[in-house]
Amino acid sequence: MTFRSEIVLTVLAVLGLAGCAAGAASGPLVSPTGREYPPGTPPSNTSFTQEATLAIAQGQFEDALAKSREGIADEPGNPQHYFLAGEAAAALGQFEVADSMFNVAEEIYPAYELEVEPTREAAWAEAFNTGVEAYNANSVEEAITAWRGANLIYPYRPDAAQNLATVLTQETEYEEAIEVYREGLASLEMEPATRIIEEPELTEREESRAFMMENLAQLLLYTDQFEEAEELLREQLAADPANVELQANLANALGRLGREEEASEIYGELLSAPDVTPSQLFNIGVSLFNANEYIRAAEAFGRVTEVQANHRDAWYNQANALYAAEVWEDLVPIAEELVEVDPLNENAALILARAYRELDDNPAALEALERVEALPIFIDELQMVPGADATTVTGTVIGKAASPGTPIQLTFTFYDDSGEVGTESVTVNAPAPEESTTFRAQFAAPASAYRYDMVQ
């Protein structure tokens, strides 16, 4: 997922409406973008606004908020009291209060938007930067809080929404992430009143729109919200009709909506296409598996292993697809290959043993079980994270037969579509039986597949 990590340095001009907007104008007020405002009640200075303004200048935001609230109680029709309360609340990080105060100020005097909007953007920049610094310091909850505030106070910049939804997804807060993506996409249809969006920002907004649509569609599929996912996927395909992943995801949504014939037609076209890459086939296989199309999923993963014979993840997924379909005879050779490229995986050995047993080959099943019992450790939760400059594999080591502390070397071999690109070794110390620890192997080059071997 793309993550916006730059510090935003924004210098904003204060328009100073509070001191001059009360005077009569020769015509209606119009924003730089052509927005025309009805008259409303202009702001006016009071003893409360003077004290609040001074307190804000001195950084005494609690006092400023208190004085502004006193002004609201004394003269609730003066929008300047609400504006200053919003400014003070934003400085205190009380973004819900700030948002409501700014909204009331604009209800009373619509042209106040010309001063409120830059104040909101300044607060957005402060909150966004706070979130970046917190995230970089591994304070995820603080980052989430900051980006929630930034996203609320100023919706015209998509960076905070993008970061917030990304981190919420990582934290498995899927429903909130979905809502943030929805709001983020809606905000990209809006334009600020006080400035013209220039070409570089327009490009950035389009990139953010594509990112948020893609990730929202994935989350909708994951959370079984297939009707909305279909609508979003069709919109994306209208702009990128040859995108294989989008087509596979659309077929997944259609299948889960009970429209199997439409889904089957798409899958058939994808699997018969001669120019589909191994990575695309892998993603098609994942979509087919998630749609409970196990036989076709196994076919897709099988085509991957035809090109990349050491693709551990493809062998693992193909074995699981055939296991789910209970196609035991076809499963045996696949599970045997899986055990070769993933030799310390308990599940791989148990899948093989089950396939033998279902075929009434009890001696082979017993041999597979005895082999797994003799393993020094188990490796589980393997995950490859590809990157532009490096490839990382993470996993969990679970104690088994080896004495605690025994060093065991794992050698990972990495591949791309052309073949082997290199190896990386990591040494793990065997945990006590049933206990676990994690490991990480990083290879300094991009790769699309891997296998590993054990050296004890």
VOLUM-391340 format. One record per residue (C-alpha): x, y, z; residue number from 1. Coordinates in Angstrom, 2 decimals. Each point is the difference from the previous one (the first is absolute). Layout:
<recs>
REC:x:y:z:k
REC:X:Y:Z:NUM .
...
</recs>
This chain:
<recs>
REC:x:y:z:k
REC:0.00:0.00:0.00:1 .
REC:1.11:3.50:-0.78:2 .
REC:0.68:2.08:3.09:3 .
REC:0.34:3.78:0.11:4 .
REC:2.93:0.66:2.29:5 .
REC:1.19:3.43:-1.04:6 .
REC:-0.11:2.86:2.47:7 .
REC:-2.34:2.67:-1.32:8 .
REC:1.28:3.53:0.42:9 .
REC:-2.82:2.38:-0.81:10 .
REC:0.17:3.78:0.27:11 .
REC:-3.48:1.47:-0.01:12 .
REC:-1.03:3.64:-0.20:13 .
REC:-2.59:1.12:2.54:14 .
REC:-2.61:2.06:-1.79:15 .
REC:-0.94:1.99:3.08:16 .
REC:-3.73:0.02:-0.53:17 .
REC:-0.63:0.30:3.74:18 .
REC:1.40:3.52:0.02:19 .
REC:-1.45:1.33:-3.27:20 .
REC:-2.92:-2.10:-1.19:21 .
REC:-2.59:1.84:2.05:22 .
REC:0.05:2.95:-2.35:23 .
REC:-2.57:0.28:-2.75:24 .
REC:0.98:-1.34:-3.41:25 .
REC:-1.04:1.43:-3.37:26 .
REC:-1.07:-3.45:-1.19:27 .
REC:-0.12:-3.62:1.06:28 .
REC:3.24:-1.52:1.23:29 .
REC:1.54:-2.48:-2.46:30 .
REC:2.76:-2.52:0.64:31 .
REC:3.10:-0.32:-2.23:32 .
REC:-1.67:-3.04:-1.56:33 .
REC:-3.21:1.89:-0.80:34 .
REC:-2.13:-1.08:2.93:35 .
REC:-2.55:2.72:0.88:36 .
REC:-1.13:0.41:3.60:37 .
REC:-3.34:1.24:1.38:38 .
REC:0.26:2.90:2.49:39 .
REC:-0.51:-1.62:3.39:40 .
REC:1.11:1.74:3.18:41 .
REC:3.59:1.27:-0.20:42 .
REC:2.43:-0.45:2.93:43 .
REC:0.56:2.83:2.44:44 .
REC:2.58:0.62:2.70:45 .
REC:-0.95:-0.28:3.68:46 .
REC:1.95:-0.08:3.23:47 .
REC:-0.18:-3.79:-0.20:48 .
REC:1.44:-0.15:-3.53:49 .
REC:2.79:2.37:1.00:50 .
REC:0.97:-2.10:3.00:51 .
REC:-0.26:-3.25:-1.98:52 .
REC:2.09:1.41:-2.84:53 .
REC:2.72:1.09:2.44:54 .
REC:-0.03:-3.39:1.72:55 .
REC:0.41:-1.78:-3.35:56 .
REC:2.92:2.26:-0.89:57 .
REC:1.63:-0.91:3.32:58 .
REC:-0.63:-3.72:-0.50:59 .
REC:-2.47:-0.15:2.88:60 .
REC:-2.57:-2.04:-1.88:61 .
REC:-2.00:-1.27:3.00:62 .
REC:-0.56:3.61:1.08:63 .
REC:-0.90:0.97:-3.57:64 .
REC:-2.57:-2.77:-0.23:65 .
REC:-1.50:0.96:3.36:66 .
REC:-0.27:3.68:-0.96:67 .
REC:-1.54:-0.89:-3.36:68 .
REC:-2.62:-2.13:1.72:69 .
REC:-0.78:2.87:2.34:70 .
REC:-0.50:2.14:-3.08:71 .
REC:-2.32:-2.61:-1.53:72 .
REC:-2.10:-0.01:3.15:73 .
REC:-0.13:3.82:0.06:74 .
REC:-0.55:0.58:-3.72:75 .
REC:-0.87:-3.25:-1.83:76 .
REC:-0.66:1.77:-3.29:77 .
REC:3.58:1.27:-0.41:78 .
REC:1.88:-2.45:-2.29:79 .
REC:3.41:1.23:1.15:80 .
REC:-0.46:-1.67:3.39:81 .
REC:-0.47:-3.36:-1.74:82 .
REC:2.91:0.58:-2.36:83 .
REC:2.41:0.75:2.86:84 .
REC:-1.34:-2.98:1.97:85 .
REC:0.69:-2.19:-3.03:86 .
REC:3.51:1.38:-0.40:87 .
REC:0.79:-0.62:3.67:88 .
REC:-1.54:-3.48:-0.01:89 .
REC:1.98:-0.97:-3.11:90 .
REC:3.22:1.11:1.68:91 .
REC:-0.92:-2.23:2.96:92 .
REC:-0.61:-2.97:-2.29:93 .
REC:-3.75:0.07:0.75:94 .
REC:-0.92:-0.38:-3.64:95 .
REC:-3.65:-0.97:0.44:96 .
REC:-0.57:3.14:2.07:97 .
REC:1.93:2.10:-2.52:98 .
REC:-1.95:-1.42:-2.92:99 .
REC:-3.37:0.71:1.66:100 .
REC:1.03:3.54:0.97:101 .
REC:1.21:0.83:-3.51:102 .
REC:-3.23:-1.40:-1.44:103 .
REC:-2.12:2.25:2.22:104 .
REC:2.14:3.03:-0.89:105 .
REC:-0.68:-0.65:-3.69:106 .
REC:-3.70:-0.59:0.57:107 .
REC:-0.29:3.45:1.56:108 .
REC:2.30:1.67:-2.54:109 .
REC:0.59:-2.16:-3.12:110 .
REC:2.87:2.17:-1.28:111 .
REC:1.92:-1.01:3.13:112 .
REC:1.04:-3.03:-2.06:113 .
REC:2.68:2.24:-1.52:114 .
REC:1.72:0.18:3.38:115 .
REC:-1.08:-3.33:1.45:116 .
REC:1.34:-2.05:-2.88:117 .
REC:3.67:1.08:0.25:118 .
REC:-0.21:-0.40:3.77:119 .
REC:-1.29:-3.53:-0.51:120 .
REC:2.82:-0.76:-2.44:121 .
REC:2.63:1.27:2.44:122 .
REC:-1.48:-2.28:2.68:123 .
REC:-0.02:-2.86:-2.51:124 .
REC:3.71:0.46:-0.72:125 .
REC:0.84:0.00:3.71:126 .
REC:-2.06:-3.13:0.68:127 .
REC:1.30:-1.79:-3.10:128 .
REC:3.62:0.62:0.99:129 .
REC:-0.72:-1.12:3.56:130 .
REC:-1.37:-3.24:-1.39:131 .
REC:3.05:-0.59:-2.19:132 .
REC:2.37:0.59:2.90:133 .
REC:-2.04:-2.29:2.27:134 .
REC:-0.13:-2.77:-2.58:135 .
REC:3.73:0.21:-0.63:136 .
REC:0.47:-0.33:3.78:137 .
REC:-2.23:-3.15:-0.03:138 .
REC:-2.77:1.81:1.89:139 .
REC:-2.76:-1.34:-2.21:140 .
REC:-2.95:1.04:2.17:141 .
REC:1.32:3.55:0.25:142 .
REC:0.41:0.09:-3.78:143 .
REC:-3.56:-1.25:-0.50:144 .
REC:-1.35:2.66:2.36:145 .
REC:1.94:2.75:-1.78:146 .
REC:-1.08:-1.07:-3.49:147 .
REC:-3.62:-0.35:1.10:148 .
REC:0.16:3.62:1.11:149 .
REC:1.72:1.15:-3.17:150 .
REC:-2.50:-1.80:-2.19:151 .
REC:-2.93:1.56:1.87:152 .
REC:1.27:3.56:0.13:153 .
REC:0.95:0.35:-3.69:154 .
REC:-1.19:-2.58:-2.55:155 .
REC:1.50:1.55:-3.14:156 .
REC:3.42:-1.62:0.47:157 .
REC:-0.19:-3.80:-0.43:158 .
REC:3.32:-0.88:1.68:159 .
REC:-1.37:-0.34:3.53:160 .
REC:-2.98:-2.09:-1.13:161 .
REC:2.30:-2.25:-2.01:162 .
REC:2.37:-0.54:2.92:163 .
REC:-2.83:-0.44:2.49:164 .
REC:-1.79:-2.64:-2.07:165 .
REC:3.27:-1.84:-0.67:166 .
REC:0.87:-0.23:3.69:167 .
REC:-3.55:-0.88:1.02:168 .
REC:0.14:-2.88:-2.48:169 .
REC:3.29:-1.15:1.52:170 .
REC:-1.66:0.15:3.42:171 .
REC:-2.97:-2.07:-1.35:172 .
REC:-2.40:2.89:0.59:173 .
REC:-1.60:-0.76:-3.34:174 .
REC:-3.36:1.75:0.32:175 .
REC:1.55:3.30:1.03:176 .
REC:2.60:-0.35:-2.76:177 .
REC:-2.82:-0.53:-2.51:178 .
REC:-1.80:3.09:1.23:179 .
REC:3.19:2.08:-0.18:180 .
REC:0.55:-1.13:-3.60:181 .
REC:-3.61:0.86:-0.87:182 .
REC:0.32:3.45:1.54:183 .
REC:3.39:0.50:-1.63:184 .
REC:-1.37:-0.78:-3.45:185 .
REC:-2.94:2.32:0.59:186 .
REC:2.32:2.80:1.10:187 .
REC:1.98:-0.30:-3.23:188 .
REC:-3.13:1.17:-1.81:189 .
REC:0.04:3.24:2.03:190 .
REC:2.17:3.07:-0.54:191 .
REC:1.20:2.58:2.52:192 .
REC:-1.43:3.50:-0.17:193 .
REC:3.14:2.04:0.66:194 .
REC:2.45:-1.35:-2.55:195 .
REC:0.15:-1.53:-3.48:196 .
REC:1.26:-3.59:-0.10:197 .
REC:3.07:0.01:-2.27:198 .
REC:1.10:-2.78:-2.34:199 .
REC:2.47:-1.77:2.36:200 .
REC:-2.68:-0.28:2.68:201 .
REC:-2.57:-1.15:-2.57:202 .
REC:2.38:-2.80:-0.98:203 .
REC:0.49:-0.93:3.64:204 .
REC:-3.75:-0.07:0.56:205 .
REC:-0.47:-2.35:-2.95:206 .
REC:2.70:-2.31:1.38:207 .
REC:-1.71:0.06:3.38:208 .
REC:-3.36:-0.74:-1.60:209 .
REC:1.41:-3.07:-1.78:210 .
REC:1.71:-1.18:3.19:211 .
REC:-3.10:0.42:2.16:212 .
REC:-2.32:-1.63:-2.53:213 .
REC:2.27:-3.02:-0.32:214 .
REC:0.38:-0.50:3.74:215 .
REC:-3.66:0.70:0.73:216 .
REC:-1.02:-2.65:-2.52:217 .
REC:2.32:-2.52:1.66:218 .
REC:-1.43:0.77:3.44:219 .
REC:-3.56:-0.25:-1.28:220 .
REC:0.74:-3.42:-1.45:221 .
REC:1.67:-1.09:3.23:222 .
REC:-2.98:1.13:2.08:223 .
REC:-2.60:-1.57:-2.33:224 .
REC:-1.42:3.31:-1.25:225 .
REC:-0.18:-1.28:-3.55:226 .
REC:-2.56:2.33:-1.56:227 .
REC:2.01:3.12:0.81:228 .
REC:3.19:-1.82:-1.00:229 .
REC:-1.50:-0.83:-3.41:230 .
REC:-0.94:3.63:-0.60:231 .
REC:3.46:1.21:0.93:232 .
REC:1.80:-2.68:-2.03:233 .
REC:-2.04:0.77:-3.10:234 .
REC:0.88:3.67:0.36:235 .
REC:3.69:-0.90:0.19:236 .
REC:-0.25:-2.37:-2.97:237 .
REC:-1.60:2.74:-2.08:238 .
REC:3.28:1.91:0.38:239 .
REC:2.27:-3.07:-0.21:240 .
REC:-1.87:-2.76:-1.89:241 .
REC:3.04:-2.25:-0.47:242 .
REC:0.85:-0.21:3.72:243 .
REC:0.08:-3.70:0.82:244 .
REC:-0.20:0.41:3.78:245 .
REC:-3.07:2.23:-0.31:246 .
REC:-1.69:-2.53:-2.27:247 .
REC:0.76:-2.82:2.42:248 .
REC:-1.34:2.01:2.93:249 .
REC:-3.16:0.84:-1.94:250 .
REC:-0.53:-3.67:-0.75:251 .
REC:0.45:-0.73:3.70:252 .
REC:-2.66:2.57:0.91:253 .
REC:-2.41:-1.29:-2.65:254 .
REC:0.43:-3.58:1.15:255 .
REC:-0.65:0.93:3.61:256 .
REC:-3.16:1.85:-1.14:257 .
REC:-1.30:-3.23:-1.52:258 .
REC:0.72:1.02:-3.59:259 .
REC:2.19:-3.02:-0.68:260 .
REC:-0.49:0.03:-3.77:261 .
REC:1.39:3.52:-0.35:262 .
REC:2.87:-0.80:2.37:263 .
REC:0.81:-3.25:-1.82:264 .
REC:0.20:1.81:-3.32:265 .
REC:2.54:2.48:1.35:266 .
REC:2.09:-2.71:1.66:267 .
REC:-0.02:-2.05:-3.19:268 .
REC:1.27:2.94:-2.04:269 .
REC:2.72:0.76:2.53:270 .
REC:1.27:-3.57:0.25:271 .
REC:0.02:-0.45:-3.77:272 .
REC:1.92:3.22:-0.68:273 .
REC:3.50:-0.90:-1.26:274 .
REC:1.77:3.12:1.26:275 .
REC:-0.97:-0.13:3.68:276 .
REC:3.08:0.32:2.21:277 .
REC:0.75:-2.34:2.93:278 .
REC:-0.74:2.81:2.45:279 .
REC:-3.37:0.63:-1.65:280 .
REC:-0.78:-3.72:-0.01:281 .
REC:0.83:-0.14:3.69:282 .
REC:-2.42:2.84:0.74:283 .
REC:-2.66:-1.65:-2.16:284 .
REC:0.48:-3.16:2.01:285 .
REC:-0.49:1.90:3.24:286 .
REC:-3.22:1.54:-1.33:287 .
REC:-1.24:-3.41:-1.14:288 .
REC:0.79:-1.57:3.36:289 .
REC:-1.80:2.81:1.84:290 .
REC:-2.98:-0.61:-2.29:291 .
REC:0.05:-3.71:0.95:292 .
REC:1.01:-0.90:-3.58:293 .
REC:2.55:-2.49:1.28:294 .
REC:0.63:-2.03:-3.16:295 .
REC:0.57:3.10:-2.11:296 .
REC:2.13:1.50:2.76:297 .
REC:2.16:-3.12:-0.03:298 .
REC:0.27:0.34:-3.78:299 .
REC:1.19:3.61:0.30:300 .
REC:2.58:-0.83:2.69:301 .
REC:1.11:-3.00:-2.07:302 .
REC:0.74:2.25:-2.94:303 .
REC:2.17:2.11:2.30:304 .
REC:2.05:-3.00:1.11:305 .
REC:0.45:-1.05:-3.63:306 .
REC:1.97:3.23:-0.48:307 .
REC:1.47:0.30:3.51:308 .
REC:0.60:-3.51:1.28:309 .
REC:1.27:1.29:3.37:310 .
REC:-2.88:2.35:0.76:311 .
REC:-0.75:-1.06:3.58:312 .
REC:-3.16:2.11:0.30:313 .
REC:-1.47:-1.33:-3.26:314 .
REC:0.62:-3.63:1.05:315 .
REC:-1.50:0.72:3.43:316 .
REC:-3.10:1.65:-1.46:317 .
REC:-0.46:-2.70:-2.64:318 .
REC:0.19:-2.70:2.67:319 .
REC:-2.56:1.82:2.14:320 .
REC:-2.33:0.47:-2.99:321 .
REC:0.10:-3.72:-0.85:322 .
REC:-0.40:-0.86:3.67:323 .
REC:-3.11:2.20:0.21:324 .
REC:-1.34:-1.67:-3.17:325 .
REC:0.88:-3.45:1.43:326 .
REC:1.74:-1.03:-3.21:327 .
REC:2.35:-2.38:1.80:328 .
REC:1.66:-1.68:-2.96:329 .
REC:1.04:3.30:-1.55:330 .
REC:1.01:1.31:3.41:331 .
REC:2.69:-2.63:0.72:332 .
REC:2.64:1.16:-2.53:333 .
REC:-0.71:3.66:0.83:334 .
REC:0.38:-0.58:3.74:335 .
REC:3.22:-1.96:-0.62:336 .
REC:1.40:3.01:-1.90:337 .
REC:-1.17:2.30:2.77:338 .
REC:1.90:-2.01:2.62:339 .
REC:3.15:0.40:-2.11:340 .
REC:-0.16:3.81:-0.18:341 .
REC:-1.48:0.48:3.51:342 .
REC:1.58:-2.88:1.95:343 .
REC:-0.73:1.22:3.54:344 .
REC:-3.68:0.79:-0.48:345 .
REC:-2.16:-2.25:2.18:346 .
REC:-3.14:0.74:-2.03:347 .
REC:1.69:-1.03:-3.24:348 .
REC:0.94:-3.39:1.48:349 .
REC:-3.47:-0.52:1.46:350 .
REC:-1.64:0.86:-3.33:351 .
REC:2.16:-2.65:-1.68:352 .
REC:-0.79:-2.58:2.68:353 .
REC:-3.75:0.69:-0.34:354 .
REC:0.16:-0.43:-3.77:355 .
REC:1.76:-3.37:0.37:356 .
REC:-2.54:-1.14:2.59:357 .
REC:-2.96:0.97:-2.19:358 .
REC:1.54:-2.13:-2.76:359 .
REC:0.38:-2.93:2.45:360 .
REC:3.79:0.19:-0.18:361 .
REC:0.47:-0.36:3.75:362 .
REC:3.74:-0.86:-0.07:363 .
REC:0.73:3.24:-1.90:364 .
REC:-2.25:1.96:2.35:365 .
REC:1.82:-1.45:3.03:366 .
REC:3.38:0.82:-1.51:367 .
REC:-1.09:3.61:-0.56:368 .
REC:-1.18:0.28:3.62:369 .
REC:3.21:-1.53:1.36:370 .
REC:2.00:2.44:-2.06:371 .
REC:-1.86:3.01:1.42:372 .
REC:0.44:-1.32:3.55:373 .
REC:3.77:-0.11:-0.52:374 .
REC:0.34:3.61:-1.17:375 .
REC:2.23:2.10:2.27:376 .
REC:-2.25:3.09:-0.28:377 .
REC:-3.08:1.12:-1.86:378 .
REC:-0.16:3.05:-2.26:379 .
REC:-3.36:1.73:-0.25:380 .
REC:-1.61:3.26:-1.15:381 .
REC:2.46:0.53:-2.84:382 .
REC:-0.55:3.25:-1.84:383 .
REC:1.97:1.52:-2.85:384 .
REC:-0.03:3.79:-0.35:385 .
REC:1.36:1.04:-3.40:386 .
REC:1.48:3.44:-0.50:387 .
REC:1.62:2.10:-2.69:388 .
REC:3.51:-0.50:1.44:389 .
REC:-0.33:-2.92:2.41:390 .
REC:-2.08:-3.06:0.84:391 .
REC:-0.82:-1.00:3.57:392 .
REC:-1.27:-3.30:1.36:393 .
REC:-1.34:-0.14:3.54:394 .
REC:-1.25:-2.98:1.95:395 .
REC:-0.46:-1.72:3.34:396 .
REC:2.24:-2.72:1.46:397 .
REC:-1.74:-2.50:2.30:398 .
REC:1.92:-2.34:2.27:399 .
REC:-0.21:-3.75:-0.71:400 .
REC:2.66:-2.74:0.33:401 .
REC:3.17:2.13:0.11:402 .
REC:1.43:0.92:3.39:403 .
REC:-0.77:3.60:0.95:404 .
REC:2.71:2.33:-1.27:405 .
REC:1.18:-2.29:-2.79:406 .
REC:1.13:2.19:-2.92:407 .
REC:-1.73:-0.85:-3.27:408 .
REC:0.89:1.69:-3.25:409 .
REC:-2.70:0.74:-2.54:410 .
REC:1.19:0.78:-3.52:411 .
REC:-2.52:1.82:-2.18:412 .
REC:0.40:-0.09:-3.77:413 .
REC:-1.73:2.77:-1.93:414 .
REC:-1.28:-0.01:-3.59:415 .
REC:-1.52:2.25:-2.62:416 .
REC:-1.68:-0.99:-3.27:417 .
REC:3.40:-0.66:-1.55:418 .
REC:1.32:-2.29:2.72:419 .
REC:2.11:0.14:3.16:420 .
REC:1.19:3.44:1.11:421 .
REC:1.85:-0.86:3.23:422 .
REC:-0.12:-1.37:3.54:423 .
REC:-0.19:1.31:3.53:424 .
REC:0.58:-1.97:3.20:425 .
REC:-1.29:0.59:3.50:426 .
REC:0.82:-1.94:3.16:427 .
REC:-2.72:-0.61:2.55:428 .
REC:0.34:-1.56:3.45:429 .
REC:-2.51:-2.75:0.64:430 .
REC:-2.61:1.01:2.60:431 .
REC:-1.23:-2.38:2.65:432 .
REC:-2.76:-2.36:-1.20:433 .
REC:-3.25:1.85:-0.78:434 .
REC:1.65:3.37:0.56:435 .
REC:0.66:2.33:-2.90:436 .
REC:2.07:2.88:-1.30:437 .
REC:0.09:1.99:-3.21:438 .
REC:2.67:0.45:-2.66:439 .
REC:0.67:2.24:-2.96:440 .
REC:2.09:-0.63:-3.11:441 .
REC:0.66:2.95:-2.31:442 .
REC:1.42:-0.43:-3.50:443 .
REC:1.45:3.14:-1.60:444 .
REC:-1.77:-0.32:-3.37:445 .
REC:-3.56:-0.30:-1.31:446 .
REC:-1.40:-3.52:-0.33:447 .
REC:-3.38:-1.62:-0.66:448 .
REC:0.50:-3.49:1.47:449 .
REC:2.06:-1.90:2.54:450 .
REC:0.67:-3.36:1.63:451 .
REC:2.12:-0.92:3.02:452 .
REC:2.16:-2.83:1.29:453 .
REC:1.18:-0.88:3.50:454 .
REC:3.61:-0.38:1.11:455 .
REC:0.18:-1.21:3.61:456 .
</recs>
